[in-house]
């Protein structure tokens, strides 16, 4: 199990670090997309900031997962990104669906493996510190 966890960390971390860095340095060509997918991506890029923030989060959180330092925080930061990647490929561009499924499965596997780290986040009725 230990090797599966390390393997999942390395693969998921590398995916986000590499594709996050690609957002800044464009070393992997952007594939052709369906019209609706291209329109959405064009609009997000046109904001001038949105994709830069997403790519920065991908690099930082991917590095957390890859190194194992603050790994639960990295998983939390990437959760909405992963959901968006999956939904984007389900509804707008089916070509990337296999990779999107790999990302979600790896992330869910790691969240399960580190589930004890999320106990406080999943508490239904938390109390502020210092109050009873």
Protein Blocks (a to p, Z undefined) as FASTA:
>chain_A
ZZmmmmmmmmmmmmmmmmmmmmmnopaccddddfklmmmmmmmmmnommmmmmmmmmmmm
mmmmmnopaklmmmmmmmmmmmmmmmmmmmmommlmmmmmmmmmmmmmmmmmmmmmmmmm
mpmbacdehiZZ
